[in-house]
């Protein structure tokens, strides 16, 4: 039985902004380039050592999204998001008590990475369920914009805290703060009751025999899943690579010690890109928006490879513009891919299904961020990493042209 929106109090906007707030806290992940740059010389970390905690966090985050999405579908978002807040807080607090790469890998990479996965998996599903399909891109964009915008406040504040109190005290402060904020906002999250039909939804019956909701097993049996997965890995991996190394890129290529400003500018683009791409995809379609973003990002990453020495591209103002646009195109992935997962595979198992799709984000970020660090240690330049990322983005753009919705029909319809 359908439950109309008029018969149920609509918590949609309340849930959406609480979810956005949770992501504003969890987005501390994107300040890793600032944190790693603040590692003291006497800790004796190599550039590869500085890549590992972030790379592990990205990988664990994405892997945990699968069980976290399943739990969110089964027991609701409130408990799962609360668990995420507890894990993030515990991970940061643990990392703050060590000076070794291993300590940060376990605290920041494993524990905080898992906590981010539980929190993030619980934010988008309950939010989009309160709204009609025509607003999927917009709502997903608003929710995930918090994750992208986090660096706007966290990057400069992290820099100030490190300068004033040192890296370990800074990490301790963030751990306590995020534990309180995430667990508190998690109490607002709730999904609509079963059968809820949002105002403005098209309530006409779908074509007889067509099934919109795929189980995870059924989704994994479609070629479209693997195409979406590859595109996501390329788009997210390229952006995460730049985010992880941006402060170092500014110092190494342009001799700029204001990397935290570029991180904050990138974060503005990251957050805005999620909302803009979500709204645009509601109008012109997910595929067209993906194609535009992939091609644009490939050009921007290539331009970044040319930003060195005394070139115009290496000026603070031009680098800030490039950083903002890279952030915008990267952020677009985080609203486009949950939206296309919902479009292709339905809402019933959305948490689990998107968790499986989201593993691409972690694999892409893990591989390219780690590769960038290793290549730099060998060649003292990020050039090869840039060229590889641009090539992958062009391949993703080509694939976006050919991906089509899966066709799923029931053999028998039972009333």
Order of alpha helices (4+ residues) and beta strands (2+ residues): beta-alpha-alpha-alpha-alpha-alpha-alpha-alpha-alpha-alpha-beta-alpha-alpha-alpha-alpha-alpha-alpha-alpha
